[in-house]
Every structure is written in structure tokens, then in C-alpha cells.
Amino acid sequence: MPIAARLDEYGKPAWILLLILGFVAWWPLGLAILAFMIGSGRMGCWTHNSMGRWQSKMERMQEKMDRGMRGFSGCWSAAGPSSGNRAFDEYRAETLRRLEEEQREFKEFLQRLRFAKDREEFDQFMAERRNRPQGPQDTAPSSPPPQS
């Protein structure tokens, strides 16, 4: 049985121990073992699939948070927990509604502003393109002028 297969039976701790012993014995041997571990994918943090693993962990965490918020929303109203003062709760709900409306209007304003800026840059580009002289321009002479 090859050494790599035997070390795989023991898992990553055996590979790490071999790596340390390789560096202690002779540093080029340690580097060779390290290169083999990275190249063969035995170092889990260096595999090409690691981003997929992190992505799936983040998606699972987001699902748990969404589930928790759905369960949590039954205890709280959209405007937050009741303070016990009905007049204040109405004032707070109205203020939050107004702020959400202002936020929506501001986002629309920014979108129109970006569109206007893009339109202005595009119109400027087209104007420069239309005003550009047609035909090839020689900036450097093809042959040196004759000398007398």
C-alpha cells in the first residue's frame, strides 16, 4: 500500500505530522510534502471547492435567520413592539411610514440622477464622435522629407 493511501486512512493529523517531520528533517523535504499536499487537494482550505462550501454555509445561515425572523415576527408588529401608549405607537407607525416613503423617493431620485448623468456622458460621446474628422489621418510622415 502506498504511503499516501496509508496516511489518508489516518486523516489530516497524519499529513500535518509528516509535514512537520519533513521540515524538521530537511526543509526541502518539508516543502516537497507541502507542495504535494496542496497539489493533491489534501489541504482542505486550498481546494477549488472551498468557495462552494463557504457559500453553502452562508446560505444555510441566511435560511436560519429568515426562519427565525418569520417566527419572531409573530411577537412583534411591523412598527416594533407596543410601548403600551397607543398615541405614541400611532405616531411611531406614521413616522416610520413617512421615512420609508422618503427613502423610496430618495432612491428614485438617485436612479433618475444616475440616468441623467449616463445620458449626458453618452450624448457627449456621440457629439465628439460626430465632430471627429472623417478619413485616415497621418500624424507621422511615411517617408522623410527630401534634403537638398
URQUIBEL-V198226 format. One record per pair of residues at least 24 apart in sequence whose C-alpha atoms are under 7 Angstrom apart, sorted by the first residue. I is the first residue (numbers start at 1). J is the second residue. D is the distance in Angstrom with one decimal. If there is no record, write none. Layout:
# URQUIBEL-V198226
I:J:D
I:J:D
This chain:
# URQUIBEL-V198226
none
